Amino acid sequence: DNSRMKSDTQWVIDSMRVKTPGHRTQIGSLSGGNQQKVIIGRWLLTQPEILMLDEPTRGIDVGAKFEIYQLIAELAKKGKGIIIISSEMPELLGITDRILVMSNGLVSGIVDTKTTTQNEILRLASLHL
């Protein structure tokens, strides 16, 4: 239904702080960061309890990364489970509580981001090579 689609679109624009001329703008004409926010917002419309984000900030500018990080923090505060798959170690250390490290398809360890180091994560990542 058209009115539902319009209200859902406006919710995504407002709640995700998407910078767009209007709700009829094609997603492909938005910046990479705003495209990413729209995609996350569409998933949030389904009201998931757990959200899995694969490389959520790859290829977007620093300002958009910060907005995505804020969104992740807000969702976690609301009790949502957030699983982030990322090759950006500083990103993972900055926005997560725990990191599950895998090597060659096997779990090498789970570390607390408050007490671990990049060297420890790299050591775990090379365990099963």
Number of C-alpha atoms within 10 A of each C-alpha: 5 7 8 9 11 13 12 16 18 16 16 22 19 12 12 21 15 23 14 15 8 11 17 10 10 10 15 9 10 16 16 17 24 23 18 23 25 21 15 19 22 16 14 16 12 8 11 11 12 14 18 14 14 12 12 20 22 14 12 16 12 11 10 19 18 13 18 21 18 13 17 22 16 12 17 15 10 10 11 16 15 16 16 18 14 15 11 11 13 10 14 16 18 11 14 18 11 16 19 15 19 17 16 11 9 12 14 18 15 14 17 13 17 11 8 14 14 12 9 11 20 13 13 19 19 13 15 12 8
